[in-house]
Amino acid sequence: MPYVVTDACIRCKYTDCVEVCPVDCFYEGANMLVINPDECIDCGVCEPECPAEAIVSDNDNRAAQWLELNREKSAAWPNINRKKEALPDADAWKGKEGKYPAEFKDEAGA
């Protein structure tokens, strides 16, 4: 059962989770991260590291709608395996609901 990133990550993109992942299964979009569910080993170390509480296990009710987006975008976006600065206005967006699809950017991160 892999973990997935939900819309709570949009416009935050904290990367604390990336730093602890033992299998480097995070991928970076312009304004959020995703997890490749086929690479995730379900260790769960990333979940408590996320300040936005955007990472959930796939047995969580919120995960179903995000599993395919995580799979699709992890195939298109570059792998990220080092911590970076969060987006400049991350703290202002943390905890806001309804960010998808209006605030989602489809482009890959840098």
C-alpha positions, 0 to 999 in steps of 0.5 A: 500500500503506497503513500500518495500526495494530495492537493494539500501540497499544492502551492506549498511544496515543502520537501521535508518528505523528500529528505527522509525517503529511502527509495527516492520516489518523489517527483517534482511539479511546478507547485507540488510533489507526487509519489510514484506509487509503484516505487513507494515501499510503504515505509511511511517515514514521509507522512509525519515529515510533511508540514502540510499533512499532504501525504496519506496512505492509500488506505485513507479515504482521501487517497483514491482520487490522488493515486492516478494523478501521482502515478501519471505525474511521477512518470512525467516530472523529474525525480527529486531526492534533496530538500529544497526551499518551500515555495515563497508563499507556502505558509500562506497556502498551508491548510487551505482547501479546494486548491485543485484544480484551480491552483494546480500547475501541470508543468514539471518542477525545476 
